């Protein structure tokens, strides 16, 4: 597959370079904020898993089903990845 070779002026190339730098800064800021939420997120997940084992989840209308401990997924060894 061939790509169309677009010609860019120096001004456009400089603008693109500046935009890329700014986007990387914004991305790193967002990643830092998400990393700071890791302890809270781990607590939220633990609370949710506890709640579905004790109270249960709605399966239909007002029918609830408790989730057995063996049905709970094992926490992976990798870092939690937030997609944004």
TORTI-120079 format. One record per residue (C-alpha): residue in three letters; residue number from 1; y, z, x. Coordinates in nm, 4 decimals. Last residue first. Layout:
<sites>
resn  resi  yy  zz  xx
Ala  NUM  Y  Z  X
...
</sites>
This chain:
<sites>
resn  resi  yy  zz  xx
Unk  84  0.7264  2.7815  -0.9153
Unk  83  0.3688  2.8591  -0.8210
Unk  82  0.3055  3.2171  -0.7161
Unk  81  0.0204  3.2522  -0.4694
Unk  80  -0.1523  3.5866  -0.4329
Unk  79  -0.2600  3.6189  -0.0707
Unk  78  -0.6210  3.5404  0.0132
Unk  77  -0.9022  3.7947  -0.0054
Unk  76  -0.9730  3.7178  -0.3712
Unk  75  -0.9789  3.9996  -0.6294
Unk  74  -1.3163  4.0014  -0.8028
Unk  73  -1.3131  3.8704  -1.1589
Unk  72  -1.3731  4.1136  -1.4472
Unk  71  -1.6850  4.0174  -1.6431
Unk  70  -1.8953  4.2867  -1.4712
Unk  69  -1.6507  4.5503  -1.5985
Unk  68  -1.7198  4.4488  -1.9615
Unk  67  -1.4294  4.3090  -2.1625
Unk  66  -1.3743  4.4822  -2.4935
Unk  65  -1.3616  4.2580  -2.8000
Unk  64  -1.1023  4.2703  -3.0752
Unk  63  -1.1110  4.1262  -3.4246
Unk  62  -0.7712  4.1227  -3.5977
Unk  61  -0.7314  3.7424  -3.6189
Unk  60  -1.0005  3.6129  -3.3860
Unk  59  -1.0875  3.6995  -3.0263
Unk  58  -0.8152  3.9559  -2.9639
Unk  57  -0.8643  4.1346  -2.6331
Unk  56  -1.0010  4.4786  -2.5582
Unk  55  -0.8521  4.8256  -2.5691
Unk  54  -1.0375  4.9821  -2.2734
Unk  53  -1.1528  4.6869  -2.0626
Unk  52  -0.8597  4.4623  -2.1567
Unk  51  -0.6173  4.7446  -2.0737
Unk  50  -0.7671  4.8186  -1.7323
Unk  49  -0.7440  4.4523  -1.6301
Unk  48  -0.3841  4.4381  -1.7520
Unk  47  -0.2871  4.7572  -1.5694
Unk  46  -0.4452  4.6276  -1.2464
Unk  45  -0.2588  4.2966  -1.2832
Unk  44  0.0735  4.4700  -1.3460
Unk  43  0.0135  4.7045  -1.0499
Unk  42  -0.0591  4.4109  -0.8180
Unk  41  0.2551  4.2375  -0.9473
Unk  40  0.4656  4.5470  -0.8770
Unk  39  0.3350  4.5678  -0.5193
Unk  38  0.3848  4.1899  -0.4679
Unk  37  0.7375  4.1689  -0.6122
Unk  36  0.8978  4.1552  -0.2658
Unk  35  0.6836  3.8497  -0.1896
Unk  34  0.8292  3.6744  -0.4946
Unk  33  1.1842  3.7466  -0.3788
Unk  32  1.1044  3.6206  -0.0291
Unk  31  0.9487  3.3022  -0.1686
Unk  30  1.2601  3.2424  -0.3793
Unk  29  1.4885  3.2870  -0.0787
Unk  28  1.2673  3.0617  0.1349
Unk  27  1.2865  2.7905  -0.1311
Unk  26  1.6643  2.8178  -0.1547
Unk  25  1.6972  2.7894  0.2235
Unk  24  1.4537  2.4948  0.2307
Unk  23  1.6577  2.3263  -0.0420
Unk  22  1.9796  2.3716  0.1554
Unk  21  1.8291  2.2220  0.4729
Unk  20  1.6857  1.9283  0.2766
Unk  19  2.0219  1.8658  0.1105
Unk  18  2.1993  1.8635  0.4505
Unk  17  1.9513  1.6070  0.5891
Unk  16  1.9895  1.3942  0.2777
Unk  15  2.3708  1.4018  0.3100
Unk  14  2.3516  1.3039  0.6788
Unk  13  2.1186  1.0152  0.5915
Unk  12  2.3536  0.9051  0.3136
Unk  11  2.6537  0.9116  0.5461
Unk  10  2.4618  0.7221  0.8136
Unk  9  2.3854  0.4470  0.5647
Unk  8  2.0401  0.4085  0.4251
Unk  7  1.8266  0.0953  0.4238
Unk  6  1.5262  0.1155  0.1996
Unk  5  1.1960  -0.0120  0.3364
Unk  4  0.9854  -0.0618  0.0277
Unk  3  0.6494  0.0993  0.0804
Unk  2  0.3361  -0.0974  0.1395
Unk  1  0.0000  0.0000  0.0000
</sites>
